[in-house]
Amino acid sequence: MSEQMNAQHILVNQEHEAQDLVKKLEEGKTFEELAADFSNCPSGKDGGNLGNFGKGMMVPPFEEAVLALGIGEVSGPIKTQFGYHLIKRNK
């Protein structure tokens, strides 16, 4: 059985938007609140929750970022072909 990961993300089009969201997190906004307000992904309505996924199910830069995070940590902006993500690892 491959290792299951669980993460939330916020997807935006531009790196500066992702940087603005990092500042908002530092100011005390919750990840879920920012996902609902700013994410371009339909998961934003659910706080950015992507649920459980295994290796190979996400694009490589996204998966590598998740694997580099500790539980509860949030990444800086990660670029994929979809845009820029902030990623929070839950499992």
PDB file of N, CA, C and O in Angstrom, chain B, residues numbered from 101:
ATOM      1  N   MET B 101       0.863  -1.197   0.000  1.00  0.00           N
ATOM      2  CA  MET B 101       0.000   0.000   0.000  1.00  0.00           C
ATOM      3  C   MET B 101       0.893   1.238   0.000  1.00  0.00           C
ATOM      4  O   MET B 101       1.741   1.390   0.879  1.00  0.00           O
ATOM      5  N   SER B 102       0.711   2.106  -0.959  1.00  0.00           N
ATOM      6  CA  SER B 102       1.543   3.305  -1.009  1.00  0.00           C
ATOM      7  C   SER B 102       1.093   4.279   0.075  1.00  0.00           C
ATOM      8  O   SER B 102      -0.050   4.259   0.533  1.00  0.00           O
ATOM      9  N   GLU B 103       2.022   5.119   0.460  1.00  0.00           N
ATOM     10  CA  GLU B 103       1.750   6.107   1.497  1.00  0.00           C
ATOM     11  C   GLU B 103       0.658   7.052   1.019  1.00  0.00           C
ATOM     12  O   GLU B 103       0.740   7.597  -0.082  1.00  0.00           O
ATOM     13  N   GLN B 104      -0.354   7.246   1.839  1.00  0.00           N
ATOM     14  CA  GLN B 104      -1.409   8.208   1.516  1.00  0.00           C
ATOM     15  C   GLN B 104      -1.039   9.563   2.101  1.00  0.00           C
ATOM     16  O   GLN B 104      -0.578   9.659   3.238  1.00  0.00           O
ATOM     17  N   MET B 105      -1.244  10.590   1.319  1.00  0.00           N
ATOM     18  CA  MET B 105      -1.025  11.963   1.767  1.00  0.00           C
ATOM     19  C   MET B 105      -2.384  12.645   1.793  1.00  0.00           C
ATOM     20  O   MET B 105      -3.336  12.183   1.164  1.00  0.00           O
ATOM     21  N   ASN B 106      -2.462  13.729   2.515  1.00  0.00           N
ATOM     22  CA  ASN B 106      -3.677  14.528   2.550  1.00  0.00           C
ATOM     23  C   ASN B 106      -3.232  15.977   2.622  1.00  0.00           C
ATOM     24  O   ASN B 106      -2.394  16.342   3.447  1.00  0.00           O
ATOM     25  N   ALA B 107      -3.796  16.794   1.754  1.00  0.00           N
ATOM     26  CA  ALA B 107      -3.372  18.198   1.720  1.00  0.00           C
ATOM     27  C   ALA B 107      -4.536  19.097   1.316  1.00  0.00           C
ATOM     28  O   ALA B 107      -5.543  18.656   0.762  1.00  0.00           O
ATOM     29  N   GLN B 108      -4.349  20.367   1.619  1.00  0.00           N
ATOM     30  CA  GLN B 108      -5.237  21.420   1.149  1.00  0.00           C
ATOM     31  C   GLN B 108      -4.380  22.320   0.268  1.00  0.00           C
ATOM     32  O   GLN B 108      -3.159  22.365   0.417  1.00  0.00           O
ATOM     33  N   HIS B 109      -5.018  23.030  -0.641  1.00  0.00           N
ATOM     34  CA  HIS B 109      -4.252  23.998  -1.422  1.00  0.00           C
ATOM     35  C   HIS B 109      -5.101  25.190  -1.797  1.00  0.00           C
ATOM     36  O   HIS B 109      -6.331  25.146  -1.770  1.00  0.00           O
ATOM     37  N   ILE B 110      -4.407  26.254  -2.147  1.00  0.00           N
ATOM     38  CA  ILE B 110      -5.015  27.458  -2.703  1.00  0.00           C
ATOM     39  C   ILE B 110      -4.334  27.660  -4.046  1.00  0.00           C
ATOM     40  O   ILE B 110      -3.106  27.718  -4.115  1.00  0.00           O
ATOM     41  N   LEU B 111      -5.103  27.765  -5.098  1.00  0.00           N
ATOM     42  CA  LEU B 111      -4.572  27.920  -6.447  1.00  0.00           C
ATOM     43  C   LEU B 111      -4.899  29.315  -6.973  1.00  0.00           C
ATOM     44  O   LEU B 111      -6.059  29.727  -7.015  1.00  0.00           O
ATOM     45  N   VAL B 112      -3.848  30.030  -7.374  1.00  0.00           N
ATOM     46  CA  VAL B 112      -4.017  31.361  -7.980  1.00  0.00           C
ATOM     47  C   VAL B 112      -3.205  31.421  -9.273  1.00  0.00           C
ATOM     48  O   VAL B 112      -2.387  30.541  -9.540  1.00  0.00           O
ATOM     49  N   ASN B 113      -3.435  32.457 -10.068  1.00  0.00           N
ATOM     50  CA  ASN B 113      -2.790  32.555 -11.377  1.00  0.00           C
ATOM     51  C   ASN B 113      -1.381  33.126 -11.332  1.00  0.00           C
ATOM     52  O   ASN B 113      -0.528  32.742 -12.132  1.00  0.00           O
ATOM     53  N   GLN B 114      -1.134  34.035 -10.405  1.00  0.00           N
ATOM     54  CA  GLN B 114       0.127  34.786 -10.399  1.00  0.00           C
ATOM     55  C   GLN B 114       0.894  34.562  -9.102  1.00  0.00           C
ATOM     56  O   GLN B 114       0.299  34.374  -8.041  1.00  0.00           O
ATOM     57  N   GLU B 115       2.218  34.582  -9.198  1.00  0.00           N
ATOM     58  CA  GLU B 115       3.043  34.393  -8.001  1.00  0.00           C
ATOM     59  C   GLU B 115       2.798  35.493  -6.972  1.00  0.00           C
ATOM     60  O   GLU B 115       2.786  35.221  -5.771  1.00  0.00           O
ATOM     61  N   HIS B 116       2.604  36.735  -7.426  1.00  0.00           N
ATOM     62  CA  HIS B 116       2.384  37.826  -6.466  1.00  0.00           C
ATOM     63  C   HIS B 116       1.097  37.608  -5.676  1.00  0.00           C
ATOM     64  O   HIS B 116       1.017  38.010  -4.515  1.00  0.00           O
ATOM     65  N   GLU B 117       0.093  36.982  -6.281  1.00  0.00           N
ATOM     66  CA  GLU B 117      -1.133  36.673  -5.541  1.00  0.00           C
ATOM     67  C   GLU B 117      -0.836  35.669  -4.424  1.00  0.00           C
ATOM     68  O   GLU B 117      -1.324  35.806  -3.302  1.00  0.00           O
ATOM     69  N   ALA B 118      -0.028  34.662  -4.753  1.00  0.00           N
ATOM     70  CA  ALA B 118       0.342  33.665  -3.747  1.00  0.00           C
ATOM     71  C   ALA B 118       1.139  34.324  -2.624  1.00  0.00           C
ATOM     72  O   ALA B 118       0.939  34.001  -1.453  1.00  0.00           O
ATOM     73  N   GLN B 119       2.041  35.244  -2.969  1.00  0.00           N
ATOM     74  CA  GLN B 119       2.823  35.945  -1.946  1.00  0.00           C
ATOM     75  C   GLN B 119       1.922  36.779  -1.043  1.00  0.00           C
ATOM     76  O   GLN B 119       2.146  36.849   0.165  1.00  0.00           O
ATOM     77  N   ASP B 120       0.904  37.412  -1.622  1.00  0.00           N
ATOM     78  CA  ASP B 120      -0.062  38.179  -0.820  1.00  0.00           C
ATOM     79  C   ASP B 120      -0.790  37.257   0.167  1.00  0.00           C
ATOM     80  O   ASP B 120      -1.056  37.643   1.306  1.00  0.00           O
ATOM     81  N   LEU B 121      -1.107  36.047  -0.278  1.00  0.00           N
ATOM     82  CA  LEU B 121      -1.798  35.105   0.599  1.00  0.00           C
ATOM     83  C   LEU B 121      -0.889  34.630   1.731  1.00  0.00           C
ATOM     84  O   LEU B 121      -1.360  34.396   2.844  1.00  0.00           O
ATOM     85  N   VAL B 122       0.402  34.487   1.458  1.00  0.00           N
ATOM     86  CA  VAL B 122       1.357  34.142   2.520  1.00  0.00           C
ATOM     87  C   VAL B 122       1.314  35.226   3.598  1.00  0.00           C
ATOM     88  O   VAL B 122       1.307  34.922   4.791  1.00  0.00           O
ATOM     89  N   LYS B 123       1.287  36.489   3.171  1.00  0.00           N
ATOM     90  CA  LYS B 123       1.223  37.603   4.133  1.00  0.00           C
ATOM     91  C   LYS B 123      -0.068  37.530   4.949  1.00  0.00           C
ATOM     92  O   LYS B 123      -0.053  37.737   6.162  1.00  0.00           O
ATOM     93  N   LYS B 124      -1.179  37.237   4.280  1.00  0.00           N
ATOM     94  CA  LYS B 124      -2.461  37.137   4.993  1.00  0.00           C
ATOM     95  C   LYS B 124      -2.433  36.006   6.028  1.00  0.00           C
ATOM     96  O   LYS B 124      -2.979  36.154   7.121  1.00  0.00           O
ATOM     97  N   LEU B 125      -1.799  34.878   5.688  1.00  0.00           N
ATOM     98  CA  LEU B 125      -1.648  33.784   6.659  1.00  0.00           C
ATOM     99  C   LEU B 125      -0.834  34.259   7.861  1.00  0.00           C
ATOM    100  O   LEU B 125      -1.174  33.962   9.006  1.00  0.00           O
ATOM    101  N   GLU B 126       0.244  35.001   7.593  1.00  0.00           N
ATOM    102  CA  GLU B 126       1.090  35.514   8.678  1.00  0.00           C
ATOM    103  C   GLU B 126       0.334  36.505   9.548  1.00  0.00           C
ATOM    104  O   GLU B 126       0.644  36.662  10.729  1.00  0.00           O
ATOM    105  N   GLU B 127      -0.663  37.179   8.966  1.00  0.00           N
ATOM    106  CA  GLU B 127      -1.473  38.143   9.716  1.00  0.00           C
ATOM    107  C   GLU B 127      -2.590  37.454  10.503  1.00  0.00           C
ATOM    108  O   GLU B 127      -3.325  38.114  11.237  1.00  0.00           O
ATOM    109  N   GLY B 128      -2.722  36.131  10.354  1.00  0.00           N
ATOM    110  CA  GLY B 128      -3.680  35.409  11.176  1.00  0.00           C
ATOM    111  C   GLY B 128      -4.914  34.879  10.467  1.00  0.00           C
ATOM    112  O   GLY B 128      -5.763  34.249  11.097  1.00  0.00           O
ATOM    113  N   LYS B 129      -5.030  35.124   9.157  1.00  0.00           N
ATOM    114  CA  LYS B 129      -6.153  34.528   8.426  1.00  0.00           C
ATOM    115  C   LYS B 129      -5.962  33.010   8.382  1.00  0.00           C
ATOM    116  O   LYS B 129      -4.831  32.523   8.387  1.00  0.00           O
ATOM    117  N   THR B 130      -7.061  32.273   8.339  1.00  0.00           N
ATOM    118  CA  THR B 130      -6.935  30.820   8.270  1.00  0.00           C
ATOM    119  C   THR B 130      -6.773  30.380   6.818  1.00  0.00           C
ATOM    120  O   THR B 130      -7.238  31.042   5.890  1.00  0.00           O
ATOM    121  N   PHE B 131      -6.106  29.254   6.653  1.00  0.00           N
ATOM    122  CA  PHE B 131      -5.909  28.682   5.320  1.00  0.00           C
ATOM    123  C   PHE B 131      -7.264  28.442   4.660  1.00  0.00           C
ATOM    124  O   PHE B 131      -7.449  28.741   3.480  1.00  0.00           O
ATOM    125  N   GLU B 132      -8.212  27.898   5.430  1.00  0.00           N
ATOM    126  CA  GLU B 132      -9.537  27.563   4.897  1.00  0.00           C
ATOM    127  C   GLU B 132     -10.274  28.803   4.402  1.00  0.00           C
ATOM    128  O   GLU B 132     -10.913  28.784   3.350  1.00  0.00           O
ATOM    129  N   GLU B 133     -10.172  29.884   5.180  1.00  0.00           N
ATOM    130  CA  GLU B 133     -10.816  31.146   4.824  1.00  0.00           C
ATOM    131  C   GLU B 133     -10.235  31.686   3.508  1.00  0.00           C
ATOM    132  O   GLU B 133     -10.978  32.111   2.623  1.00  0.00           O
ATOM    133  N   LEU B 134      -8.913  31.663   3.393  1.00  0.00           N
ATOM    134  CA  LEU B 134      -8.260  32.160   2.183  1.00  0.00           C
ATOM    135  C   LEU B 134      -8.571  31.286   0.978  1.00  0.00           C
ATOM    136  O   LEU B 134      -8.757  31.794  -0.128  1.00  0.00           O
ATOM    137  N   ALA B 135      -8.629  29.970   1.184  1.00  0.00           N
ATOM    138  CA  ALA B 135      -8.981  29.071   0.080  1.00  0.00           C
ATOM    139  C   ALA B 135     -10.381  29.391  -0.436  1.00  0.00           C
ATOM    140  O   ALA B 135     -10.601  29.467  -1.645  1.00  0.00           O
ATOM    141  N   ALA B 136     -11.318  29.575   0.479  1.00  0.00           N
ATOM    142  CA  ALA B 136     -12.703  29.861   0.083  1.00  0.00           C
ATOM    143  C   ALA B 136     -12.799  31.182  -0.671  1.00  0.00           C
ATOM    144  O   ALA B 136     -13.587  31.308  -1.609  1.00  0.00           O
ATOM    145  N   ASP B 137     -11.998  32.168  -0.263  1.00  0.00           N
ATOM    146  CA  ASP B 137     -12.098  33.499  -0.847  1.00  0.00           C
ATOM    147  C   ASP B 137     -11.292  33.677  -2.135  1.00  0.00           C
ATOM    148  O   ASP B 137     -11.690  34.455  -3.002  1.00  0.00           O
ATOM    149  N   PHE B 138     -10.161  32.966  -2.275  1.00  0.00           N
ATOM    150  CA  PHE B 138      -9.233  33.290  -3.356  1.00  0.00           C
ATOM    151  C   PHE B 138      -8.891  32.146  -4.312  1.00  0.00           C
ATOM    152  O   PHE B 138      -8.409  32.408  -5.414  1.00  0.00           O
ATOM    153  N   SER B 139      -9.124  30.889  -3.930  1.00  0.00           N
ATOM    154  CA  SER B 139      -8.650  29.780  -4.764  1.00  0.00           C
ATOM    155  C   SER B 139      -9.432  29.667  -6.064  1.00  0.00           C
ATOM    156  O   SER B 139     -10.655  29.814  -6.082  1.00  0.00           O
ATOM    157  N   ASN B 140      -8.707  29.403  -7.159  1.00  0.00           N
ATOM    158  CA  ASN B 140      -9.337  29.156  -8.460  1.00  0.00           C
ATOM    159  C   ASN B 140      -9.803  27.711  -8.604  1.00  0.00           C
ATOM    160  O   ASN B 140     -10.457  27.366  -9.588  1.00  0.00           O
ATOM    161  N   CYS B 141      -9.474  26.868  -7.638  1.00  0.00           N
ATOM    162  CA  CYS B 141      -9.841  25.460  -7.694  1.00  0.00           C
ATOM    163  C   CYS B 141     -11.204  25.260  -7.029  1.00  0.00           C
ATOM    164  O   CYS B 141     -11.494  25.903  -6.021  1.00  0.00           O
ATOM    165  N   PRO B 142     -12.043  24.379  -7.577  1.00  0.00           N
ATOM    166  CA  PRO B 142     -13.336  24.100  -6.936  1.00  0.00           C
ATOM    167  C   PRO B 142     -13.197  23.637  -5.476  1.00  0.00           C
ATOM    168  O   PRO B 142     -14.133  23.782  -4.689  1.00  0.00           O
ATOM    169  N   SER B 143     -12.033  23.083  -5.117  1.00  0.00           N
ATOM    170  CA  SER B 143     -11.833  22.648  -3.730  1.00  0.00           C
ATOM    171  C   SER B 143     -11.832  23.822  -2.756  1.00  0.00           C
ATOM    172  O   SER B 143     -11.965  23.618  -1.550  1.00  0.00           O
ATOM    173  N   GLY B 144     -11.683  25.045  -3.257  1.00  0.00           N
ATOM    174  CA  GLY B 144     -11.687  26.218  -2.385  1.00  0.00           C
ATOM    175  C   GLY B 144     -12.928  26.299  -1.523  1.00  0.00           C
ATOM    176  O   GLY B 144     -12.865  26.735  -0.374  1.00  0.00           O
ATOM    177  N   LYS B 145     -14.055  25.880  -2.073  1.00  0.00           N
ATOM    178  CA  LYS B 145     -15.311  25.898  -1.312  1.00  0.00           C
ATOM    179  C   LYS B 145     -15.235  24.994  -0.080  1.00  0.00           C
ATOM    180  O   LYS B 145     -15.963  25.189   0.894  1.00  0.00           O
ATOM    181  N   ASP B 146     -14.352  24.015  -0.141  1.00  0.00           N
ATOM    182  CA  ASP B 146     -14.166  23.065   0.960  1.00  0.00           C
ATOM    183  C   ASP B 146     -12.857  23.357   1.706  1.00  0.00           C
ATOM    184  O   ASP B 146     -12.221  22.442   2.229  1.00  0.00           O
ATOM    185  N   GLY B 147     -12.459  24.634   1.752  1.00  0.00           N
ATOM    186  CA  GLY B 147     -11.240  25.012   2.447  1.00  0.00           C
ATOM    187  C   GLY B 147      -9.979  24.569   1.722  1.00  0.00           C
ATOM    188  O   GLY B 147      -8.897  24.539   2.309  1.00  0.00           O
ATOM    189  N   GLY B 148     -10.115  24.227   0.446  1.00  0.00           N
ATOM    190  CA  GLY B 148      -8.964  23.785  -0.339  1.00  0.00           C
ATOM    191  C   GLY B 148      -8.628  22.324  -0.153  1.00  0.00           C
ATOM    192  O   GLY B 148      -7.597  21.859  -0.638  1.00  0.00           O
ATOM    193  N   ASN B 149      -9.486  21.588   0.545  1.00  0.00           N
ATOM    194  CA  ASN B 149      -9.189  20.190   0.882  1.00  0.00           C
ATOM    195  C   ASN B 149      -9.208  19.308  -0.356  1.00  0.00           C
ATOM    196  O   ASN B 149     -10.196  19.262  -1.090  1.00  0.00           O
ATOM    197  N   LEU B 150      -8.096  18.606  -0.576  1.00  0.00           N
ATOM    198  CA  LEU B 150      -7.984  17.682  -1.706  1.00  0.00           C
ATOM    199  C   LEU B 150      -8.203  16.230  -1.290  1.00  0.00           C
ATOM    200  O   LEU B 150      -8.221  15.339  -2.138  1.00  0.00           O
ATOM    201  N   GLY B 151      -8.368  15.988   0.005  1.00  0.00           N
ATOM    202  CA  GLY B 151      -8.577  14.625   0.480  1.00  0.00           C
ATOM    203  C   GLY B 151      -7.292  13.817   0.416  1.00  0.00           C
ATOM    204  O   GLY B 151      -6.198  14.372   0.316  1.00  0.00           O
ATOM    205  N   ASN B 152      -7.438  12.499   0.475  1.00  0.00           N
ATOM    206  CA  ASN B 152      -6.283  11.599   0.444  1.00  0.00           C
ATOM    207  C   ASN B 152      -5.869  11.307  -0.992  1.00  0.00           C
ATOM    208  O   ASN B 152      -6.710  11.189  -1.884  1.00  0.00           O
ATOM    209  N   PHE B 153      -4.572  11.195  -1.200  1.00  0.00           N
ATOM    210  CA  PHE B 153      -4.048  10.821  -2.504  1.00  0.00           C
ATOM    211  C   PHE B 153      -2.714  10.116  -2.307  1.00  0.00           C
ATOM    212  O   PHE B 153      -2.014  10.336  -1.318  1.00  0.00           O
ATOM    213  N   GLY B 154      -2.381   9.266  -3.267  1.00  0.00           N
ATOM    214  CA  GLY B 154      -1.133   8.526  -3.205  1.00  0.00           C
ATOM    215  C   GLY B 154      -0.102   9.093  -4.152  1.00  0.00           C
ATOM    216  O   GLY B 154      -0.377  10.023  -4.910  1.00  0.00           O
ATOM    217  N   LYS B 155       1.092   8.521  -4.099  1.00  0.00           N
ATOM    218  CA  LYS B 155       2.169   8.951  -4.991  1.00  0.00           C
ATOM    219  C   LYS B 155       1.731   8.781  -6.442  1.00  0.00           C
ATOM    220  O   LYS B 155       1.089   7.796  -6.806  1.00  0.00           O
ATOM    221  N   GLY B 156       2.094   9.766  -7.256  1.00  0.00           N
ATOM    222  CA  GLY B 156       1.787   9.717  -8.677  1.00  0.00           C
ATOM    223  C   GLY B 156       0.426  10.262  -9.051  1.00  0.00           C
ATOM    224  O   GLY B 156       0.096  10.329 -10.235  1.00  0.00           O
ATOM    225  N   MET B 157      -0.377  10.655  -8.065  1.00  0.00           N
ATOM    226  CA  MET B 157      -1.720  11.157  -8.373  1.00  0.00           C
ATOM    227  C   MET B 157      -1.750  12.662  -8.630  1.00  0.00           C
ATOM    228  O   MET B 157      -2.702  13.176  -9.217  1.00  0.00           O
ATOM    229  N   MET B 158      -0.713  13.363  -8.192  1.00  0.00           N
ATOM    230  CA  MET B 158      -0.623  14.812  -8.396  1.00  0.00           C
ATOM    231  C   MET B 158       0.568  15.091  -9.315  1.00  0.00           C
ATOM    232  O   MET B 158       1.455  14.251  -9.466  1.00  0.00           O
ATOM    233  N   VAL B 159       0.579  16.280  -9.929  1.00  0.00           N
ATOM    234  CA  VAL B 159       1.707  16.622 -10.792  1.00  0.00           C
ATOM    235  C   VAL B 159       2.988  16.658  -9.941  1.00  0.00           C
ATOM    236  O   VAL B 159       2.933  17.008  -8.763  1.00  0.00           O
ATOM    237  N   PRO B 160       4.138  16.299 -10.529  1.00  0.00           N
ATOM    238  CA  PRO B 160       5.370  16.160  -9.736  1.00  0.00           C
ATOM    239  C   PRO B 160       5.740  17.348  -8.852  1.00  0.00           C
ATOM    240  O   PRO B 160       6.093  17.125  -7.694  1.00  0.00           O
ATOM    241  N   PRO B 161       5.683  18.611  -9.326  1.00  0.00           N
ATOM    242  CA  PRO B 161       6.094  19.696  -8.421  1.00  0.00           C
ATOM    243  C   PRO B 161       5.196  19.788  -7.179  1.00  0.00           C
ATOM    244  O   PRO B 161       5.660  20.111  -6.086  1.00  0.00           O
ATOM    245  N   PHE B 162       3.907  19.497  -7.372  1.00  0.00           N
ATOM    246  CA  PHE B 162       2.955  19.538  -6.260  1.00  0.00           C
ATOM    247  C   PHE B 162       3.275  18.418  -5.273  1.00  0.00           C
ATOM    248  O   PHE B 162       3.374  18.651  -4.068  1.00  0.00           O
ATOM    249  N   GLU B 163       3.434  17.211  -5.789  1.00  0.00           N
ATOM    250  CA  GLU B 163       3.731  16.059  -4.924  1.00  0.00           C
ATOM    251  C   GLU B 163       5.040  16.256  -4.165  1.00  0.00           C
ATOM    252  O   GLU B 163       5.115  15.970  -2.970  1.00  0.00           O
ATOM    253  N   GLU B 164       6.069  16.741  -4.852  1.00  0.00           N
ATOM    254  CA  GLU B 164       7.361  16.971  -4.200  1.00  0.00           C
ATOM    255  C   GLU B 164       7.224  17.982  -3.065  1.00  0.00           C
ATOM    256  O   GLU B 164       7.834  17.822  -2.008  1.00  0.00           O
ATOM    257  N   ALA B 165       6.423  19.021  -3.288  1.00  0.00           N
ATOM    258  CA  ALA B 165       6.217  20.032  -2.247  1.00  0.00           C
ATOM    259  C   ALA B 165       5.509  19.433  -1.041  1.00  0.00           C
ATOM    260  O   ALA B 165       5.883  19.705   0.100  1.00  0.00           O
ATOM    261  N   VAL B 166       4.480  18.612  -1.289  1.00  0.00           N
ATOM    262  CA  VAL B 166       3.757  17.968  -0.186  1.00  0.00           C
ATOM    263  C   VAL B 166       4.710  17.091   0.618  1.00  0.00           C
ATOM    264  O   VAL B 166       4.715  17.133   1.848  1.00  0.00           O
ATOM    265  N   LEU B 167       5.511  16.303  -0.081  1.00  0.00           N
ATOM    266  CA  LEU B 167       6.432  15.392   0.610  1.00  0.00           C
ATOM    267  C   LEU B 167       7.487  16.147   1.416  1.00  0.00           C
ATOM    268  O   LEU B 167       7.991  15.621   2.409  1.00  0.00           O
ATOM    269  N   ALA B 168       7.826  17.358   1.012  1.00  0.00           N
ATOM    270  CA  ALA B 168       8.840  18.147   1.721  1.00  0.00           C
ATOM    271  C   ALA B 168       8.280  18.831   2.966  1.00  0.00           C
ATOM    272  O   ALA B 168       9.037  19.282   3.825  1.00  0.00           O
ATOM    273  N   LEU B 169       6.959  18.905   3.061  1.00  0.00           N
ATOM    274  CA  LEU B 169       6.323  19.585   4.191  1.00  0.00           C
ATOM    275  C   LEU B 169       6.134  18.639   5.368  1.00  0.00           C
ATOM    276  O   LEU B 169       5.900  17.444   5.189  1.00  0.00           O
ATOM    277  N   GLY B 170       6.238  19.182   6.558  1.00  0.00           N
ATOM    278  CA  GLY B 170       5.815  18.448   7.742  1.00  0.00           C
ATOM    279  C   GLY B 170       4.314  18.589   7.897  1.00  0.00           C
ATOM    280  O   GLY B 170       3.700  19.461   7.282  1.00  0.00           O
ATOM    281  N   ILE B 171       3.721  17.735   8.715  1.00  0.00           N
ATOM    282  CA  ILE B 171       2.278  17.809   8.961  1.00  0.00           C
ATOM    283  C   ILE B 171       1.943  19.184   9.555  1.00  0.00           C
ATOM    284  O   ILE B 171       2.567  19.626  10.520  1.00  0.00           O
ATOM    285  N   GLY B 172       0.949  19.848   8.960  1.00  0.00           N
ATOM    286  CA  GLY B 172       0.526  21.157   9.439  1.00  0.00           C
ATOM    287  C   GLY B 172       1.300  22.324   8.856  1.00  0.00           C
ATOM    288  O   GLY B 172       0.943  23.477   9.094  1.00  0.00           O
ATOM    289  N   GLU B 173       2.355  22.050   8.096  1.00  0.00           N
ATOM    290  CA  GLU B 173       3.139  23.128   7.486  1.00  0.00           C
ATOM    291  C   GLU B 173       2.491  23.607   6.193  1.00  0.00           C
ATOM    292  O   GLU B 173       1.760  22.870   5.532  1.00  0.00           O
ATOM    293  N   VAL B 174       2.778  24.858   5.850  1.00  0.00           N
ATOM    294  CA  VAL B 174       2.279  25.459   4.615  1.00  0.00           C
ATOM    295  C   VAL B 174       3.475  25.838   3.751  1.00  0.00           C
ATOM    296  O   VAL B 174       4.444  26.422   4.235  1.00  0.00           O
ATOM    297  N   SER B 175       3.397  25.503   2.480  1.00  0.00           N
ATOM    298  CA  SER B 175       4.485  25.815   1.538  1.00  0.00           C
ATOM    299  C   SER B 175       4.455  27.279   1.144  1.00  0.00           C
ATOM    300  O   SER B 175       3.467  27.980   1.362  1.00  0.00           O
ATOM    301  N   GLY B 176       5.548  27.722   0.563  1.00  0.00           N
ATOM    302  CA  GLY B 176       5.537  28.967  -0.187  1.00  0.00           C
ATOM    303  C   GLY B 176       4.923  28.680  -1.545  1.00  0.00           C
ATOM    304  O   GLY B 176       4.469  27.560  -1.782  1.00  0.00           O
ATOM    305  N   PRO B 177       4.894  29.652  -2.440  1.00  0.00           N
ATOM    306  CA  PRO B 177       4.301  29.429  -3.762  1.00  0.00           C
ATOM    307  C   PRO B 177       5.006  28.304  -4.531  1.00  0.00           C
ATOM    308  O   PRO B 177       6.231  28.290  -4.643  1.00  0.00           O
ATOM    309  N   ILE B 178       4.223  27.373  -5.052  1.00  0.00           N
ATOM    310  CA  ILE B 178       4.707  26.257  -5.861  1.00  0.00           C
ATOM    311  C   ILE B 178       4.093  26.402  -7.253  1.00  0.00           C
ATOM    312  O   ILE B 178       2.871  26.447  -7.392  1.00  0.00           O
ATOM    313  N   LYS B 179       4.937  26.475  -8.276  1.00  0.00           N
ATOM    314  CA  LYS B 179       4.430  26.655  -9.644  1.00  0.00           C
ATOM    315  C   LYS B 179       4.200  25.302 -10.307  1.00  0.00           C
ATOM    316  O   LYS B 179       5.070  24.432 -10.290  1.00  0.00           O
ATOM    317  N   THR B 180       3.022  25.140 -10.889  1.00  0.00           N
ATOM    318  CA  THR B 180       2.717  23.990 -11.744  1.00  0.00           C
ATOM    319  C   THR B 180       2.085  24.544 -13.025  1.00  0.00           C
ATOM    320  O   THR B 180       1.942  25.755 -13.190  1.00  0.00           O
ATOM    321  N   GLN B 181       1.713  23.639 -13.916  1.00  0.00           N
ATOM    322  CA  GLN B 181       1.068  24.109 -15.147  1.00  0.00           C
ATOM    323  C   GLN B 181      -0.307  24.716 -14.877  1.00  0.00           C
ATOM    324  O   GLN B 181      -0.882  25.342 -15.766  1.00  0.00           O
ATOM    325  N   PHE B 182      -0.840  24.545 -13.678  1.00  0.00           N
ATOM    326  CA  PHE B 182      -2.162  25.082 -13.339  1.00  0.00           C
ATOM    327  C   PHE B 182      -2.090  26.489 -12.769  1.00  0.00           C
ATOM    328  O   PHE B 182      -3.091  27.205 -12.757  1.00  0.00           O
ATOM    329  N   GLY B 183      -0.913  26.892 -12.294  1.00  0.00           N
ATOM    330  CA  GLY B 183      -0.752  28.204 -11.666  1.00  0.00           C
ATOM    331  C   GLY B 183       0.154  28.068 -10.455  1.00  0.00           C
ATOM    332  O   GLY B 183       1.069  27.245 -10.437  1.00  0.00           O
ATOM    333  N   TYR B 184      -0.112  28.887  -9.441  1.00  0.00           N
ATOM    334  CA  TYR B 184       0.697  28.887  -8.216  1.00  0.00           C
ATOM    335  C   TYR B 184      -0.147  28.374  -7.054  1.00  0.00           C
ATOM    336  O   TYR B 184      -1.279  28.808  -6.846  1.00  0.00           O
ATOM    337  N   HIS B 185       0.425  27.454  -6.316  1.00  0.00           N
ATOM    338  CA  HIS B 185      -0.270  26.836  -5.188  1.00  0.00           C
ATOM    339  C   HIS B 185       0.397  27.209  -3.878  1.00  0.00           C
ATOM    340  O   HIS B 185       1.620  27.319  -3.800  1.00  0.00           O
ATOM    341  N   LEU B 186      -0.406  27.401  -2.861  1.00  0.00           N
ATOM    342  CA  LEU B 186       0.055  27.298  -1.480  1.00  0.00           C
ATOM    343  C   LEU B 186      -0.511  25.987  -0.999  1.00  0.00           C
ATOM    344  O   LEU B 186      -1.691  25.700  -1.204  1.00  0.00           O
ATOM    345  N   ILE B 187       0.314  25.196  -0.365  1.00  0.00           N
ATOM    346  CA  ILE B 187      -0.091  23.841   0.009  1.00  0.00           C
ATOM    347  C   ILE B 187       0.067  23.660   1.516  1.00  0.00           C
ATOM    348  O   ILE B 187       1.092  24.025   2.093  1.00  0.00           O
ATOM    349  N   LYS B 188      -0.944  23.102   2.132  1.00  0.00           N
ATOM    350  CA  LYS B 188      -0.891  22.757   3.559  1.00  0.00           C
ATOM    351  C   LYS B 188      -1.018  21.250   3.672  1.00  0.00           C
ATOM    352  O   LYS B 188      -1.998  20.666   3.211  1.00  0.00           O
ATOM    353  N   ARG B 189      -0.018  20.619   4.289  1.00  0.00           N
ATOM    354  CA  ARG B 189      -0.049  19.156   4.432  1.00  0.00           C
ATOM    355  C   ARG B 189      -0.773  18.777   5.716  1.00  0.00           C
ATOM    356  O   ARG B 189      -0.480  19.306   6.788  1.00  0.00           O
ATOM    357  N   ASN B 190      -1.716  17.859   5.594  1.00  0.00           N
ATOM    358  CA  ASN B 190      -2.496  17.393   6.737  1.00  0.00           C
ATOM    359  C   ASN B 190      -2.102  15.982   7.174  1.00  0.00           C
ATOM    360  O   ASN B 190      -2.299  15.610   8.331  1.00  0.00           O
ATOM    361  N   LYS B 191      -1.545  15.195   6.245  1.00  0.00           N
ATOM    362  CA  LYS B 191      -1.205  13.794   6.558  1.00  0.00           C
ATOM    363  C   LYS B 191      -0.081  13.331   5.649  1.00  0.00           C
ATOM    364  O   LYS B 191       0.358  12.185   5.743  1.00  0.00           O
TER     365      LYS B 191
END
